[in-house]
Amino acid sequence: MKLLTAALLLLFLAMCLASAEGVKCKCSRKGPKIRFSNVRKLEVKPRYPFCVEEMIIVTLWTRVRGEQQHCLNPKRQNTVRLLKWYRVWKEKGR
């Protein structure tokens, strides 16, 4: 009886941990095409075991909508250009 209880408790704990880990992958839907001048912040998060690809989260600011966060597709050419541009922009100390 104790073995059955321990097995059920372990199974329940594993299910809870699996559902909590899936929440960490924020980029399930990719964002729109963006303008470089609207970028306020850019975060590159590494690939997790539960995410298919790395997460690139960009914070944009516009007068109409204010600040918004979007996930970008790391395979798109526009995202690759944005990463290069952002690194150069940061090195110049802006």
Buried (B, 14 or more C-beta within 10 A) or exposed (E): EEEEEEEEEEEEEEEEEEEEEEEEBEBEEBBEEBEEEBBEEBEEBEEBEEBEEEBBBBBBEEEEEEEBEBBBEBEEEEBEEBBEEBEEEEEEEE
